[in-house]
């Protein structure tokens, strides 16, 4: 197994193990994809990645991180997305989408506009929702705790979004259960203070994620892969941790989850995180080994030999590359040259590529 070894998951064949990590572009109006998304995602498909994961796409309007987030909460969102998936597939890559709900971290400004909560008068919305009335940080609004009907609505919204993703011709869905967003807040005791069947012990706190997986699998064909992104640890004592992540991965695999995308953090604003090259890779290795499910490694994976070693050492099945591919859409081409592997070069660009 190496960076350019093909991989088949269910009926989706990936030409290599390089994935464009889902990264918010904050460039939509009312959730609609536009030319920016076509160029951003399509350019990385031209660049040679095997799987292109579109950014966190809200399953409800109130589930957007910012007013400028991509969405898949209206049927009208499908056609602009289909234009992008068809282009990606024409370049030999597979198109995937990350389905998300921001929960208590919703209604915030774009990073280049300063971040932080956006008030209703400025285009934000209230209420934001969560498992319990525990805000993300002091300046953030207190979320409204979802009741039974609200939880059922969220589950239904994820299923509806999965149906739209199928209509838009995506071939992979990833459920976003990380980074302090809604599904993650139900998992973590730091945000989930409920005493009903959606809180308390491990079974209660993981119930919503399991219900979402079941609902999505109910409309997402068996032939297509389903991923889940976890924050494997909150990096805080008493929070969600690696042991619980291993257990939930064991529970999700028989339900039809094919791969766990192993990230971390995002639950609290000031966790102590030992950030460095490949700092989250051990999470992918442990879940792969102990839960018996495929994993994706992500987080400061920037150099081709580093990415290749992760796969050759059996630490993960896929490598998700983010910032490095923002800087260089042709990172996979550079990786192929450095590693002595073959990667397709578009005929339109072939005359500009180095020749041996």
Buried (B, 14 or more C-beta within 10 A) or exposed (E): EBBBBEBEBBEBEBBBBBBBBBBBBBBBEBBBBBEEBBBBBBBBBBBBBBBBBBBBBBBBBBBBBBBBBBBBBEEEBBEBBBBBBEBBBEBBBBBBBBBBBBBBBBBBBBEEEEEEBBEEEEEBBBBBBBBBEBBBEEEBBBBBBBEEEEBEBBBBBBBBBBBBBBBBBBBBBBBBBBBBBBBBBBBBBBBBBBEEEBBBEBEBBBBBBBBBBBBBBEBBEEEBBBBBBBBBBBBBEEBBBBEBBBBBBBBBBEBBBBBBBBBBBBBBEEBEBEEEEBBBBBBBBBBBEBBEBBBBBBBBBBBBEBBBBBBEEEBBBBBBBBEBBBEBBBBBBBBBBEBEBEBBBBEEEEEEEEEE
